[in-house]
């Protein structure tokens, strides 16, 4: 029973922290093309290295390239412009 409670609490914390982090993001389509701090979710095969990172870049495509540079078998997804 304690394990179920701990898992539930962990899930609630994860959901809350994800919601708070995304509250400061502007993910409207026009922001994809704007220079600034972009948040990119990076995921890699095997589940290693998965994380959200903030990258200064000319636009979202540049930010994705920078976020995955030097990481084998990793891809990035734009989450928004950090405001």
N, C-alpha and C positions, 0 to 999 in steps of 0.2 A: 504494500500500500504506500509506503514511503517513497518507493521508486516511482510510482505513478504520480504522486504529488510533486516530486522533484522534476519529473519530465514536464508536467503541466506548467509548473512555475518557469522552467527554462523556456518553454515555448512562448509563454506570455511575455517574458522579457525580450525574446527575439522579435516578436511581433511589434512590441512597443518601440524598441530601438530602431527597427526598420521604418516604422511610421514617422518617428521623429526625424530621422535622417532624411527621408524623402520630402518632408515638409519644407525644407529650405531649397529644394530643387525646382527649377523652372524647366519643364520638359515639353513646352510648346514647340511645335515644328520649326518655327523661325529661329529659336535659340540653338538649334543644331548647327547652324551656319555661323554663329557668333564666336568671336575670340573670347577667351576667359578660362575660368576653372570649370572643367567638365568632370562629372562623376561617371566613372566607367565600372561596370561589373565585369571582372575578369574570371573566367572559369577555364580549367585545364582538365585534360583527360586524366582519369584516375582520382579525381576529386582533390588533388593537391594544388594549393595555390589559389583556390577560389576566394575572391574578396572584392570589395568595392574600393576603388582608389580614386583620388582626385588628381587631375592632371591639368597643368596650364598648357593651352594649345590654341592654334589659330581657328580651329573648328572641331566638331565632334570626330570626324574621320581622323584628323591629326592626333587627337587625344587617344583614340583607340589604338592607333599605331604605336604611340608612345607607351601606353599602358601595357601592351603585350610584347614590347621589344625585349629581346633576349630571353624570352620564356618559350620553351619548347611545348608544342601541342596545346597552346592557350589561345583563347578567343575573347573578344571584348564586346560588350553591349552598352550602348550609351544609356545612361539613366537620367541625365539632365544637366543643365547649367547651374552651378552653385551660385546662389544669390546672397 
